[in-house]
Amino acid sequence: MKHLFFKRVAVIGLLVVLPLLLAGNATAQSSEQNIGGSYSLTDHHGQPVSDKSFLGAFQIVTFGYTFCPDVCPVTLTTLSQIIDLLEARDIHLQAIFITLDPERDTVDQLAGYVGHFHPKIVGLTGSLAQIQQVADAYRVVHRRIAGDDEATYHIEHSAVHYLMDAEGQYAGHLDYDVSPETAAGEIAALIRAHQS
């Protein structure tokens, strides 16, 4: 049992680190990165949206799923705190949570989930093909792990906050376990740099 625990921790660690190695550091120029891109999905209100729907706002994009037992709740709690800290500085940040489990994460399921954390987090879902396309565009590493039955599978996935500027270009990234205060400071600095 202990061996299985350490094996799982190692796999999750790899899934967290691999995208960071691929992405480069947070100060790299967007022209040197190939992260992000166009997508067409459905938000948690059932409305069609695309990457262009969020242009004009600095964005923080993260991936996960509503049945995630550990990483995703921490991620969305952190996102909620980041939003509040930035709003206290009069800085608007569009937070986007994209599911990696569109089979279970229906519009209603996603609405209840993101609404539990913060009213300004937008949840996005779509078809399996649409989700795979956007996950590939953001270099998200993920795989489905079978559970005791067909309905209890889980998804191992990388956990990174992708920062996209107001033009929808990659501006940097943050580790999923970054403190809200550190994240808010770094995001505020990035926004100021992009506005100057």
N, C-alpha and C positions, 0 to 999 in steps of 0.2 A: 504494500500500500504506500509506504514511504517512497519507494522507488518510482511509483506512478506519479506521486505528487511532484517530485523533483523533475521528472521528465516533462510534466505539463508546464511547470514553471519555466524550464529551459525553452520549451517551444514558444510560450507566450513572450518570453524575453527576446527571442529571435524575431518574432513577428513585430515587436515594438522597435527593435534596433534596425532591422533591414530597411524599412522605408527611409529612415534617417540617413543611412549610408547612401541610399540612392538619391535622396533629395539634396544632399549637400547642406551647407550651414544656412542659418536664417538670414544672413546678410548678403547672400548671393544675388546677383542681378536677375530680374525676371527673364531677361532675354537669354540667359544661360540655362534656364530651367525648362523642363518639359512636363510640368505638373498642372493639372486642371485642363479645362477645355469645355467645349459645348456639350450640353445635355438637355434632354426634355424629360421631365418627371412630373409627379403629382404631389401637391403639398397636402398637409394634414387637414386641410379644409375641403379637399377633393378638387382643387383647382389646378389646371395645368400650369406648370412653370418651366422656365428654362434658366440657364446660366445668365441670360440677359435680363431676367426679371430682377436681379439683384445688383445690376450695374448702378454705380453712383454711391454705393455704400461699401465701406471696408468690411470684409467678410471673414469669419472664422468657420471653417468647414470641418466637420468630423464625421466619422462613420461608425456604425455599430448596429445594434438591434434591440428591440424592446424586451426580449426574453433573456438578455445578457445578465448573468448573475452578479457580476463584479465590476468590470472595467467601465461599462457604459453608465451606470448610475453615478460613479465617481466623476466621469467625464462631464456629464450634464450638470451635476452639482457645481463643479468648477466653472463651467460655462456660465451658469446663472450668476455666480459671484463675480466673474469677470465683467459681465454685462452691467451689473449694478455698480461696480467700482468705476467703470468708464462713464456711466451715466452721471455719476457724482462729479465727474470732470467735464460734463457736457460733451461727451464723445459718443457718437452713435456707432454701434457695432452690430452687424447682421450675423446672427449665429444660425448655422444650418447643420442639421443632423440628418444624414442620409443612411437609410437602413441598408443592411447587407442581407436582410431576410424578408424579401418582399412577399414570400408565400404566407407568412404568418402576420407580417406587419401591414395590415390593411390600413386604409385611411383612418377608420375609427380607432383602431388599436394604437396607431401612431399619435393621433390627436390626444388621446387620454394620457399617453406616456410623456410627450413633450410638455403638455399642459401641466403636468404634475411638477415640473421643474421650473419653468419660466415662461411667461406669456409671449416673450419676444423670440423664443427659439422656434424656428420653422423646421418641421419634420418633412422629409421627402421620401417617397416610395415610387415604385414603377414595376415594370415587368422584369423578369429575370435578366433578359437581354439588356434592358436599359440600365439596370443596376450594375451589371458586369461591365458595361461600357464606361460608366462614370467611375467605377472602382479602378478600372485599368487606367483611366485618364489621370487619376490621382495616385497611382502606384500603390494602391491599398492591397496588402497581402491578406488573403482570407481563405478559409476552407471549412467546409461543413463536416462536423464530427457526429457520427451516429450515436443516438441515445438508446435507452431501453426499448423504445418503440419509435415508429415513424414520426410521431408528434413531439418527441422530447429531444430532438437533436440540438446541438449548440454549434456556434460558429466561432472558431478561433480567428482573430483578426488583429491587424496592426492598430495601434492607438496613437494617433498623431493629430494635433490641431493644425490644419493648413490655413495660413493667412493669405488672403487674396485681396489685392488692392481694389480701388473703386472702378477700375477698368476690367476687373476679373482676371488679372494676371497674378501669378504666384509672387508673394512678397516675403515668404518665410514660413517657418513652422515652429511649433512648441511641443515639447513632450507632454503626454497626457497627464503626467503626475506633477506638472509645474504648479507652483502655488498661485492662487488667484492674484495676489498682490504683484508677484513677479511678472506674470502674464500681462496684467493690465498696464504695468509700466512699460514693458517691451512693445506692446501693441500701440500705446499712446505715442511712443517715440517713432515707431514705424509710420503711423498716420501723419505725424508732424513732418517727418522727412519726405513723405510722398506729396504733402500739400505745399511744401516750400519749393 
